[in-house]
C-alpha cells in the first residue's frame, strides 16, 4: 500500500484567509492581543507553533499554558466555523486545480490510502474539509493538535496510516504539500514529497528544497499516480 498524506491550506483548498481571521479573533478574545497579517507568516506551521510565536512576538510567552491553549483553540474553532460560513457564502473558498480529480483517482485505486499531514488542529482540519465536501476522502492523519512539530505529526500520520491499512504492508508514504516546510518535515519523517506551487510559494522556491517531484498544480492525476507507483517500485 502507498500512503498519501495531504496538507490542506494551499494544497487542497484556499479559504481566503478564513483560518487566520478566526485565529486573530481568538487571540483578541483570550489574550487581548491584536495582530495584523504582517506579524507572522503561517504557511507550513502548526497552529500551536503559530500561537507560541505570536505570544513571543508580544513578549507574552509566560501566558502559554495548557489552560490558555485549550481556551484559545476552543474559541478559534468557534470563530473558524463562522469565518468559513461567511467565506463560503461569498464564494471565496476554492478547491484548488486538480484536487478533485486526483482524490477521486487515488480513492479508486486499491493500493493507495489517503490521509492528512497538516498543521491544522484536527477539529479545524475536519471543519475545513467538511465545508468543502472533501472530508470523505481521508481516513487517517497527523495534525497540529498531535504535535507542534511538523516532523512528529507527519510521523504520527504515517503510523496511523499503517494501522489503517493493516494487515497490508506499506510500500511507501508520500507527503503532498505547498510549502518548504512540507518538504523538509516530510523528508525528516521518512516520506517522499510531492510539492505543489498552488499556495504562497513558487515552483522554483519549492524545487530549491529538493522535493521528489515539484508541480505547478495537481494535474494530471494519471501522471502523479504513475510517478508514485514508480517511486515505490510498484
C-alpha positions as CSV (number, residue, x, y, z in Angstrom):
1,X,0.0,0.0,0.0
2,X,1.1,3.6,-0.7
3,X,0.1,6.2,1.9
4,X,-0.7,9.6,0.5
5,X,-0.8,12.3,3.2
6,X,-2.0,15.7,2.1
7,X,-1.5,19.2,3.5
8,X,-4.8,21.2,3.4
9,X,-4.3,25.0,3.1
10,X,-2.7,25.9,-0.2
11,X,-2.6,22.3,-1.3
12,X,-6.2,21.1,-1.3
13,X,-8.1,24.3,-0.7
14,X,-7.9,28.1,-0.5
15,X,-10.1,29.7,2.2
16,X,-9.2,33.3,1.5
17,X,-7.6,33.6,5.0
18,X,-10.6,32.4,7.0
19,X,-8.3,30.4,9.3
20,X,-6.1,33.4,10.2
21,X,-9.1,35.7,10.6
22,X,-10.5,33.2,13.1
23,X,-7.1,32.9,14.8
24,X,-6.8,36.7,15.2
25,X,-10.3,36.9,16.7
26,X,-9.4,34.2,19.2
27,X,-6.2,35.9,20.1
28,X,-8.0,39.1,20.9
29,X,-10.8,37.3,22.8
30,X,-8.4,35.2,25.0
31,X,-5.2,37.2,25.2
32,X,-6.3,40.7,24.3
33,X,-3.7,40.7,21.6
34,X,-4.4,42.3,18.2
35,X,-2.3,41.2,15.3
36,X,-2.2,42.1,11.6
37,X,-1.2,40.0,8.7
38,X,2.4,41.1,8.8
39,X,3.1,39.8,12.3
40,X,3.7,36.2,11.2
41,X,3.6,34.0,8.1
42,X,1.6,30.9,9.0
43,X,2.4,28.9,5.9
44,X,3.6,25.4,6.8
45,X,3.5,25.9,10.5
46,X,1.3,24.2,13.1
47,X,-1.4,26.0,14.9
48,X,0.3,25.6,18.4
49,X,3.6,26.9,16.9
50,X,1.9,29.9,15.4
51,X,0.4,30.8,18.8
52,X,3.7,30.3,20.5
53,X,5.5,32.6,18.0
54,X,2.8,35.3,18.3
55,X,3.0,35.3,22.1
56,X,6.8,35.5,21.9
57,X,6.5,38.4,19.4
58,X,4.4,40.3,22.0
59,X,6.7,39.3,24.9
60,X,3.9,37.2,26.4
61,X,5.4,33.8,26.3
62,X,4.7,33.4,30.0
63,X,1.0,33.3,29.2
64,X,1.4,29.9,27.4
65,X,0.0,27.1,29.4
66,X,-2.4,24.2,28.9
67,X,-5.4,26.2,30.1
68,X,-4.8,29.2,27.9
69,X,-4.0,26.9,24.9
70,X,-7.3,25.0,25.4
71,X,-9.3,28.2,25.7
72,X,-7.6,29.8,22.7
73,X,-8.3,26.8,20.5
74,X,-11.8,26.3,21.6
75,X,-12.6,29.9,20.7
76,X,-10.6,29.5,17.5
77,X,-12.8,26.6,16.3
78,X,-16.0,28.5,17.1
79,X,-14.7,31.5,15.1
80,X,-13.5,29.2,12.3
81,X,-17.0,27.9,11.9
82,X,-18.2,31.4,11.5
83,X,-15.5,32.6,9.2
84,X,-15.8,29.5,6.9
85,X,-19.5,30.1,6.7
86,X,-19.1,33.7,5.7
87,X,-16.4,32.9,3.2
88,X,-18.4,30.1,1.6
89,X,-21.4,32.4,1.3
90,X,-19.3,35.0,-0.6
91,X,-17.8,32.4,-2.9
92,X,-14.3,32.9,-1.8
93,X,-13.5,29.3,-0.8
94,X,-11.8,27.3,-3.6
95,X,-10.9,23.7,-4.2
96,X,-7.6,24.0,-5.9
97,X,-6.8,22.8,-9.5
98,X,-6.6,19.1,-10.0
99,X,-7.6,18.2,-6.4
100,X,-11.0,16.6,-7.0
101,X,-9.7,14.5,-9.9
102,X,-6.6,13.4,-8.1
103,X,-8.5,12.5,-4.9
104,X,-11.2,10.5,-6.9
105,X,-8.5,8.8,-8.9
106,X,-6.4,7.8,-5.8
107,X,-9.6,6.6,-4.0
108,X,-10.4,4.3,-6.8
109,X,-7.0,2.6,-6.7
110,X,-6.9,-0.4,-4.3
111,X,-3.2,0.2,-3.5
112,X,-3.5,3.8,-2.2
113,X,-4.7,5.1,1.2
114,X,-5.4,8.8,1.7
115,X,-4.7,10.7,4.8
116,X,-3.6,14.1,6.1
117,X,-0.4,15.8,7.3
118,X,-1.4,19.2,8.4
119,X,-0.5,21.9,10.9
120,X,-4.3,22.5,11.5
121,X,-5.8,21.2,14.7
122,X,-7.7,18.1,13.9
123,X,-11.0,19.9,14.6
124,X,-10.1,22.7,12.2
125,X,-8.9,20.3,9.5
126,X,-12.2,18.3,9.7
127,X,-14.2,21.5,9.6
128,X,-12.5,22.9,6.6
129,X,-12.8,19.6,4.7
130,X,-16.4,19.1,5.6
131,X,-17.3,22.6,4.5
132,X,-15.6,22.0,1.1
133,X,-17.0,18.5,0.7
134,X,-13.6,16.7,0.8
135,X,-13.7,15.1,4.2
136,X,-14.9,11.7,2.9
137,X,-11.6,11.1,1.1
138,X,-9.4,11.0,4.2
139,X,-9.3,8.2,6.8
140,X,-6.3,9.0,9.0
141,X,-3.8,11.7,9.6
142,X,-1.4,13.7,11.7
143,X,-2.5,17.1,12.9
144,X,-1.2,20.2,14.8
145,X,-3.2,19.0,17.8
146,X,-0.9,15.9,17.9
147,X,2.3,17.9,18.0
148,X,3.5,21.4,17.3
149,X,6.5,19.8,15.5
150,X,5.6,19.1,11.9
151,X,8.0,16.2,11.5
152,X,6.5,14.4,14.5
153,X,2.9,15.0,13.4
154,X,3.8,13.6,10.0
155,X,5.3,10.5,11.7
156,X,2.1,10.1,13.6
157,X,0.1,10.3,10.4
158,X,2.2,7.6,8.8
159,X,1.8,5.4,11.9
160,X,-1.9,5.8,11.8
161,X,-1.9,5.1,8.1
162,X,0.0,1.9,8.7
163,X,-2.6,0.8,11.3
164,X,-5.4,1.8,8.9
165,X,-4.2,-0.4,6.1
166,X,-3.1,-3.3,8.3
167,X,-2.5,-6.2,7.7
168,X,-1.4,-5.0,4.3
169,X,2.2,-3.7,4.3
170,X,3.2,-0.1,3.5
171,X,5.4,0.2,0.5
172,X,5.9,3.9,0.8
173,X,4.5,7.2,2.1
174,X,4.1,10.5,0.3
175,X,3.5,13.9,1.7
176,X,1.8,16.3,-0.7
177,X,2.2,20.0,0.3
178,X,2.7,23.5,-0.9
179,X,5.5,24.9,1.3
180,X,9.2,24.3,2.0
181,X,8.1,23.1,5.5
182,X,6.1,20.2,3.9
183,X,9.2,19.2,2.0
184,X,11.7,19.4,4.9
185,X,9.5,17.8,7.6
186,X,8.0,15.2,5.2
187,X,11.5,14.1,4.4
188,X,12.6,14.1,8.0
189,X,9.6,11.9,8.8
190,X,10.8,9.4,6.2
191,X,8.3,10.2,3.5
192,X,8.8,11.1,-0.2
193,X,7.5,14.5,-1.0
194,X,5.4,16.0,-3.9
195,X,5.5,19.8,-3.8
196,X,2.8,21.8,-5.5
197,X,3.1,25.6,-6.2
198,X,-0.6,26.3,-5.5
199,X,-0.1,28.2,-2.3
200,X,2.3,31.1,-1.4
201,X,5.5,29.6,-2.8
202,X,6.6,29.5,-6.5
203,X,7.8,26.3,-8.1
204,X,11.5,27.4,-8.1
205,X,11.3,28.1,-4.3
206,X,10.0,24.6,-3.8
207,X,12.5,23.0,-6.2
208,X,15.3,24.6,-4.2
209,X,14.2,22.4,-1.2
210,X,14.6,19.3,-3.4
211,X,11.2,17.5,-3.3
212,X,10.9,14.2,-5.1
213,X,8.6,16.0,-7.5
214,X,7.5,19.6,-8.0
215,X,4.4,20.6,-9.8
216,X,2.5,23.8,-10.7
217,X,-0.7,22.1,-9.7
218,X,-2.1,18.6,-9.1
219,X,-2.6,17.7,-12.7
220,X,-2.8,15.3,-14.5
221,X,-3.8,12.7,-11.9
222,X,-2.6,9.8,-14.0
223,X,0.9,11.1,-14.2
224,X,1.1,11.8,-10.5
225,X,-0.2,8.3,-9.6
226,X,2.3,6.7,-12.1
227,X,5.1,8.7,-10.5
228,X,4.2,7.5,-7.0
229,X,4.0,3.9,-8.1
230,X,7.3,4.1,-9.9
231,X,9.0,5.7,-6.9
232,X,7.8,2.9,-4.6
233,X,8.8,0.2,-7.0
234,X,5.2,-1.0,-7.7
